[in-house]
Amino acid sequence: MITLDNIRKDLGELLETEKNLKHVEVHADTLDEALADAAVQLNTKVVNLEYEVKEKGYEGFFGIAKKPWTILVCQNPEVAA
């Protein structure tokens, strides 16, 4: 049976795991470049990353109005543990 104490315990463990993870915000021309940069900063492989796209990049028209990708990246908690 699920009780409030069990939920509190599970959420507490999840919070501790997330506190120990490093997060980086990366800006790059492409998503692949952003993930590669984040992997270098977090000292891990790209396959070990989880990311959230904060702002999708845009190549622009002949380079005009070009906008970089912005992503928030952290290491997968299962790999980091």
C-alpha positions as CSV (number, residue, x, y, z in Angstrom):
1,M,0.0,0.0,0.0
2,I,1.2,3.5,-0.8
3,T,1.4,5.8,2.1
4,L,2.4,9.4,2.5
5,D,5.6,8.4,4.3
6,N,6.6,6.2,1.3
7,I,6.0,9.1,-1.1
8,R,8.0,11.5,1.1
9,K,10.9,9.0,1.3
10,D,11.0,8.4,-2.5
11,L,10.8,12.1,-3.3
12,G,13.6,12.8,-0.7
13,E,15.8,10.3,-2.4
14,L,15.1,11.8,-5.8
15,L,15.8,15.2,-4.6
16,E,19.2,14.1,-3.2
17,T,20.1,12.5,-6.5
18,E,19.2,15.6,-8.4
19,K,21.2,17.9,-6.0
20,N,24.3,15.8,-6.8
21,L,23.9,16.2,-10.6
22,K,25.7,19.0,-12.5
23,H,23.7,21.0,-14.9
24,V,25.0,23.2,-17.7
25,E,23.4,25.6,-20.1
26,V,24.9,25.4,-23.6
27,H,24.5,27.7,-26.7
28,A,25.6,26.4,-30.1
29,D,24.8,26.6,-33.8
30,T,23.4,23.1,-33.9
31,L,21.9,20.7,-31.4
32,D,24.8,18.2,-32.1
33,E,27.4,20.8,-31.3
34,A,25.6,21.8,-28.2
35,L,25.5,18.2,-26.9
36,A,29.1,17.7,-27.8
37,D,30.1,20.8,-25.9
38,A,28.0,19.7,-22.9
39,A,29.6,16.3,-22.9
40,V,33.1,17.9,-22.7
41,Q,32.0,20.2,-19.9
42,L,30.4,17.3,-17.9
43,N,33.3,15.0,-18.8
44,T,31.1,12.2,-20.1
45,K,29.8,10.8,-23.4
46,V,26.9,12.3,-25.3
47,V,24.8,9.1,-24.8
48,N,24.9,9.7,-21.1
49,L,23.2,13.1,-21.2
50,E,19.7,14.2,-20.8
51,Y,18.7,17.6,-22.1
52,E,15.9,20.1,-22.4
53,V,15.6,22.4,-25.3
54,K,15.1,25.9,-24.0
55,E,15.3,27.7,-27.3
56,K,15.3,26.1,-30.7
57,G,18.0,27.4,-33.1
58,Y,17.4,28.8,-36.5
59,E,19.8,28.8,-39.4
60,G,18.4,32.0,-40.9
61,F,18.2,33.0,-44.5
62,F,21.7,33.1,-45.9
63,G,23.0,33.5,-42.3
64,I,20.7,36.5,-41.6
65,A,18.6,36.3,-38.4
66,K,20.6,33.3,-37.3
67,K,19.7,32.0,-33.8
68,P,21.7,29.5,-31.7
69,W,20.3,26.5,-29.9
70,T,20.0,26.8,-26.1
71,I,19.8,23.6,-24.1
72,L,19.9,22.7,-20.4
73,V,21.9,19.5,-20.0
74,C,22.6,17.1,-17.1
75,Q,24.1,13.7,-16.8
76,N,21.7,10.8,-16.7
77,P,21.2,10.0,-13.0
78,E,21.5,6.3,-13.5
79,V,24.9,6.6,-15.2
80,A,26.1,9.2,-12.7
81,A,25.4,7.0,-9.7
